[in-house]
Amino acid sequence: MFAVITPEKIYLPPGAVLRLPGSWQDYQMLVQQLGDRQIPRIKYRPGEILLMSPLPQHGRQADIIAYVVKELLDFLEREYTAFTPITMELPEESGIEPDYCFYIDNWAAISGKNRINWVIDPPPDLAIEIDVTSYTDVNDYLPYRVPEVWLFKRNQLIFYQFQGEGYAVVTHSRYFPDINVEEMVRECLQIAYERNTSAAIRELRRKLASES
C-alpha cells in the first residue's frame, strides 16, 4: 500500500520512510494531527519533515536494549528516570523522538515534572536509537547536546559521546565503563529472538548476579 498524507489521514506502510519539504509550522500541524499515536514517527530538521513507520523488529530491539540499561543501572544501584515515547523539540530548529531516553546524572532536574522545557531543562543523559530504515542520524541530537547516544544499526551497537561541538564514536559507555554492554545486548537479542524477552532478561540477571 502507498503512503497517504492528507489533512484527514496519515498512513505509512511498515518500514517506509517519507521525506517532505516543510516548515516548522507544517511539522507542528502534523504533530497535532497525529496526536497520541506513536506511528508513524515524525522528525523535523530545518526545511524538512521525516516520517517513518517502524517494523516489529524496531520495537523489539529498542525494548531489549532499554531493559539491558535498566538492569545494569539497578545492578550498579544508580538512580535514573526513563522515558518512552517522548518528543524533544526546539522551536524552528528541531523535533525528534528517541526510541528511549534516560536521565541518569540529571534525574533530579526533571523529577516530578510532567513537561520538559527543552530550551532550559537539561537533555537526557542517554538516548537510544534503533535504525532499521536509515531514518536515524546521530547529528539530530546536536541541538540538544545529549551527552551520549546509542545507535543500534545492522546488528551493531555504536556508542557516541558529545565532545565539544560534535559526536565521536567511543568504545565504551561512560555509564558502564567496565562492562561489555555490546556483548550483553547481543546475547540478550539472540535469546529473545530464539525464545522470548523474559528469558533474555532472566539470563541477564543471572549473569549479573554471578558477577557480584
C-alpha positions as CSV (number, residue, x, y, z in Angstrom):
1,M,0.0,0.0,0.0
2,F,1.1,3.5,-0.7
3,A,1.8,6.2,1.8
4,V,-1.1,8.6,2.4
5,I,-0.7,12.1,3.8
6,T,-3.8,14.2,3.9
7,P,-5.4,16.6,6.4
8,E,-7.7,13.7,7.3
9,K,-5.3,10.8,7.3
10,I,-1.7,9.9,7.8
11,Y,-0.6,6.4,6.8
12,L,2.8,4.8,6.0
13,P,3.2,1.1,5.3
14,P,5.6,-0.7,7.8
15,G,9.2,0.0,7.1
16,A,8.5,3.1,5.0
17,V,10.4,6.4,5.3
18,L,9.0,9.6,3.8
19,R,10.9,12.8,3.4
20,L,8.9,16.0,2.8
21,P,9.9,19.7,2.4
22,G,8.2,21.6,5.2
23,S,8.4,24.4,7.7
24,W,8.2,24.3,11.5
25,Q,4.5,25.2,11.2
26,D,3.9,22.3,8.9
27,Y,5.6,20.0,11.3
28,Q,3.5,21.3,14.2
29,M,0.3,20.7,12.2
30,L,1.3,17.1,11.5
31,V,2.2,16.5,15.2
32,Q,-1.2,17.8,16.2
33,Q,-2.8,15.6,13.6
34,L,-1.0,12.5,14.9
35,G,-2.0,13.3,18.5
36,D,-1.1,10.4,20.8
37,R,-0.4,8.0,18.0
38,Q,3.1,6.5,18.2
39,I,3.1,5.5,14.5
40,P,4.3,7.0,12.2
41,R,7.3,8.5,13.9
42,I,8.0,12.1,13.0
43,K,11.1,14.3,12.9
44,Y,11.9,17.9,11.9
45,R,15.0,19.3,10.5
46,P,15.2,22.9,9.2
47,G,13.2,22.8,5.9
48,E,12.5,19.0,6.1
49,I,10.0,16.7,7.8
50,L,10.6,12.9,8.0
51,L,8.0,10.3,8.7
52,M,8.8,6.7,9.5
53,S,6.7,3.6,10.2
54,P,8.7,1.1,12.2
55,L,8.8,-2.6,11.7
56,P,8.2,-5.0,14.6
57,Q,12.0,-5.7,14.7
58,H,12.5,-2.0,15.6
59,G,10.3,-2.1,18.7
60,R,11.7,-5.5,19.9
61,Q,15.3,-4.3,19.7
62,A,14.5,-1.0,21.4
63,D,12.7,-2.8,24.2
64,I,15.6,-5.3,24.8
65,I,18.3,-2.6,24.8
66,A,16.3,-0.5,27.2
67,Y,15.9,-3.5,29.5
68,V,19.6,-4.0,29.5
69,V,20.2,-0.4,30.5
70,K,17.7,-0.6,33.3
71,E,19.1,-3.9,34.6
72,L,22.7,-2.5,34.6
73,L,21.7,0.7,36.3
74,D,19.8,-1.3,39.0
75,F,22.8,-3.6,39.4
76,L,25.1,-0.6,39.9
77,E,22.5,1.0,42.2
78,R,22.3,4.1,40.1
79,E,19.3,6.5,40.3
80,Y,17.6,7.1,36.9
81,T,14.4,8.1,35.2
82,A,13.4,6.7,31.8
83,F,11.0,7.8,29.1
84,T,9.4,6.3,26.0
85,P,7.8,7.6,23.9
86,I,8.9,11.2,24.2
87,T,9.1,14.2,21.8
88,M,12.1,16.6,22.0
89,E,11.5,20.0,20.4
90,L,13.5,23.2,19.9
91,P,11.2,25.7,18.1
92,E,12.1,26.3,14.5
93,E,15.2,24.1,14.9
94,S,14.5,20.5,15.7
95,G,11.9,17.9,16.6
96,I,12.9,14.3,17.3
97,E,11.5,11.2,19.0
98,P,14.1,9.0,20.7
99,D,13.2,5.3,21.0
100,Y,14.2,5.5,24.6
101,C,16.0,8.0,26.8
102,F,17.4,8.0,30.3
103,Y,18.1,10.7,32.8
104,I,21.0,9.3,35.0
105,D,23.3,12.2,36.2
106,N,20.5,14.7,35.8
107,W,17.4,12.7,37.0
108,A,16.8,15.1,39.9
109,A,16.5,18.1,37.5
110,I,13.3,16.7,35.9
111,S,12.0,14.8,38.9
112,G,8.2,15.4,39.4
113,K,7.9,17.3,36.1
114,N,5.0,16.4,33.7
115,R,6.6,18.5,30.9
116,I,10.2,19.2,30.0
117,N,11.2,22.5,28.5
118,W,14.0,21.6,26.1
119,V,15.2,25.2,26.0
120,I,16.0,25.4,29.7
121,D,15.9,21.9,31.1
122,P,18.8,19.5,30.7
123,P,18.6,17.0,27.9
124,P,18.6,13.2,28.6
125,D,21.9,11.8,29.6
126,L,21.5,8.8,27.3
127,A,19.3,8.4,24.2
128,I,18.8,5.1,22.4
129,E,18.0,4.8,18.7
130,I,17.3,1.8,16.6
131,D,17.9,2.3,12.9
132,V,16.4,-0.3,10.6
133,T,15.3,2.0,7.8
134,S,18.2,4.6,7.7
135,Y,15.9,7.1,9.4
136,T,18.3,8.0,12.2
137,D,21.2,10.5,12.2
138,V,23.1,11.0,15.5
139,N,23.6,14.6,14.5
140,D,19.9,15.2,15.1
141,Y,20.9,15.2,18.8
142,L,23.4,18.0,18.3
143,P,21.0,20.9,19.1
144,Y,20.2,19.3,22.4
145,R,23.8,18.3,23.3
146,V,22.7,14.9,24.6
147,P,25.9,13.6,26.3
148,E,25.6,10.0,25.0
149,V,23.7,8.4,22.1
150,W,23.5,4.7,21.4
151,L,22.7,3.7,17.9
152,F,21.8,0.1,17.1
153,K,22.2,-0.5,13.3
154,R,23.0,-3.6,11.2
155,N,23.2,-5.7,14.4
156,Q,25.9,-3.4,15.8
157,L,25.7,-1.2,18.9
158,I,27.6,2.0,18.4
159,F,28.3,4.4,21.3
160,Y,28.5,8.2,20.5
161,Q,29.6,10.8,23.0
162,F,29.2,14.5,22.6
163,Q,32.6,16.1,22.6
164,G,33.0,19.8,22.1
165,E,30.9,20.6,19.1
166,G,30.1,17.1,17.7
167,Y,29.7,13.4,18.3
168,A,32.5,10.9,18.3
169,V,32.4,7.1,18.3
170,V,33.8,5.6,21.6
171,T,34.4,2.0,22.6
172,H,32.5,2.1,25.9
173,S,29.6,3.9,27.5
174,R,30.6,6.5,30.2
175,Y,27.8,5.0,32.4
176,F,29.2,1.4,32.2
177,P,32.9,1.8,31.5
178,D,33.9,-1.6,32.9
179,I,31.0,-3.6,31.3
180,N,30.9,-5.1,27.9
181,V,27.5,-3.7,27.1
182,E,27.6,-4.6,23.4
183,E,28.2,-8.3,24.2
184,M,25.3,-8.2,26.7
185,V,23.0,-6.6,24.2
186,R,23.9,-9.1,21.5
187,E,23.4,-12.1,23.8
188,C,20.0,-10.7,25.0
189,L,18.8,-10.1,21.5
190,Q,19.8,-13.6,20.4
191,I,17.9,-15.2,23.4
192,A,14.9,-13.0,22.8
193,Y,14.9,-14.0,19.1
194,E,15.2,-17.7,19.8
195,R,12.9,-17.7,22.8
196,N,11.4,-14.5,24.2
197,T,12.1,-11.3,26.1
198,S,11.6,-12.7,29.6
199,A,14.1,-15.4,29.0
200,A,16.7,-12.9,27.8
201,I,16.2,-10.7,30.9
202,R,16.3,-13.6,33.3
203,E,19.5,-14.8,31.8
204,L,21.0,-11.3,32.1
205,R,20.0,-11.1,35.7
206,R,21.6,-14.5,36.4
207,K,24.8,-13.3,34.7
208,L,25.0,-10.1,36.7
209,A,24.2,-11.9,40.0
210,S,27.1,-14.4,39.3
211,E,29.5,-11.4,38.9
212,S,28.5,-9.6,42.1
